[in-house]
Amino acid sequence: MKRIAVVLAALALASAAVAADKPVQRAKQSRSGAVADFDKDGDPNLRSTAALVLDAKTGETLFAKNADAVHPIASITKLMTAMVVLDSKLPLDEPIQISSEDLDTLKGTRSRLPVGAHFRRDDLIRIALVASDNRAAAALGRAYPGGTPAFVTAMNAKAKLLGLQATQFVDSSGLAPGNVSSPAELARLVSEASRYDIIREYSTTPALDVTLPDTGRKVNYVNTNALVRAGDWDIGLSKTGYISESGKCLVMQAMIANTPIVIVLLDSWGRLTRIGDANRIKRWLEKNPARLAGALRAG
C-alpha cells in the first residue's frame, strides 16, 4: 500500500507539472503564431498594450483598450515638434546648420545629416516626419528662440493648451522615455496636428530625396510607416515611434468606410505588430459599418 501511495503521489506531481507548463506553451504559440482578427466578442484582437479608435468627425470612441494608461511615446513626439515650429512662424526657408549638439548621445541612433551642413527649416520638418530623423528634430528645437529648453517649454505649453494633462515632453525627438502620453490624449493631439496642411502632407509622403548641400549627394528617405509606403490605405496623417521603453507605436488619421478615423496604438511587440493591429482595426470597421453609426466598444 505504501508503494502504491508513493506511485500515485509521483503521478500527481507529474500531472501538476504538465498542467503548469500548458499555459506557458499556449502563450508562446499565440505570441509567435498567427493572430485572429477578432476576439470572441467580435472586437479587434489587438496585440498593442494600449489603443484607441475614434470617429474623427464626431469624436465618438469606437474601441478602447487601456485608453487612459500613460506610456512613453517615442517619436510620436515629433508631431508636437512640428506643430510648435509651425506655430512659431519662423521662416521655413531659413537655413539651419546641423551641430554636434544635435547628435543623439542618449540612444546612439544614427543620421545621414552631416554635422556642419545647412538645411532649410522646411526640409528638417519634412525629414523628421517622413524618416523620423532624430538629428533633424533636435536641430529644429535647438534653432528655436531660446534654444532647446525654450522649445520644450513651448511643447508643454501647447499640450496644456490642448487640455492634455497627462502628456509631458522633455525633448524634441522623443528619444527620452520622459516623453509620455495616453491613447486618449494622443487622439486629441493627432486631431490637432491634422489641422496643419504641412504636417498632413509631410507625414504621409512615401519617400523623399534630399540633396546634401555641401556635397550634392542625394539621400533617399522612406516613410517609417509601411502602410504609407504600400499605398493601400487612405491616410491623412501618420507617425510611428519606437524606443525600448515605449515599444512599437503608431498614430494615424485615415479614411475607413468613408469615415475619418483616428487610430492610436502604443506599446506593441514585434516588428510588424502595430501594422497588423492597424489592419485588424480596418477590417473590423469595414466588416461592421454599423459600429460607425454609434456603437461603443471597450476592451
PEBELLIN-V970679 format. One record per helix or strand of 2 or more residues. SS is the DSSP state (H for helix, E for strand). FROM is the first residue (numbers start at 0). LEN is the number of residues. If there is no record, write none. Layout:
BEGIN
<<SS & FROM & LEN> <SS & FROM & LEN>>
END
This chain:
BEGIN
<<H & 1 & 31> <E & 49 & 6> <E & 60 & 5> <E & 69 & 3> <H & 73 & 14> <E & 94 & 3> <H & 99 & 3> <E & 117 & 3> <H & 120 & 10> <H & 133 & 9> <H & 146 & 15> <E & 179 & 3> <H & 182 & 11> <H & 196 & 7> <E & 206 & 5> <E & 217 & 5> <H & 225 & 5> <E & 233 & 10> <E & 246 & 10> <E & 258 & 10> <H & 272 & 15> <H & 288 & 5> <E & 296 & 2>>
END
